[in-house]
Amino acid sequence: MRVKWGETCWFFTEREVHIYSDLPADSPPLLVHCASGDDDLGHHTLTFHQDYSFSFCNIPFTTLFFCNLRWGAKGKSFDAYNARWHGDRCHGDTCKWAAHPDGLYLMAVKQFDWE
């Protein structure tokens, strides 16, 4: 599933966030809820190897999207995109998150354990 707000980023750079389920096929689905201070992107359910993505126009130094992921009894809330650290952690204009049984990874580097 892909969500895009508007068609053109006239003066700003378009960014993209992906959340991928790399959880076992026989496990509960991954529940995803992402939002910014202005936009609630809704609730999404991912099963084995499914991807949810959204794109937006980045306003330098201010854009922040946060997500809450639930997997069975485990969960984690985190900043999925923060304009202040984008260049240090993401590749180009894309941030790729993956949910694994041992935690959450950004660009193949573990960032968080499940809580």
Helices and strands as residue ranges (DSSP letters): E 2-4, E 13-21, E 30-36, E 40-46, E 51-58, E 64-71, E 74-82, H 86-89, E 94-100, E 103-106, E 109-112
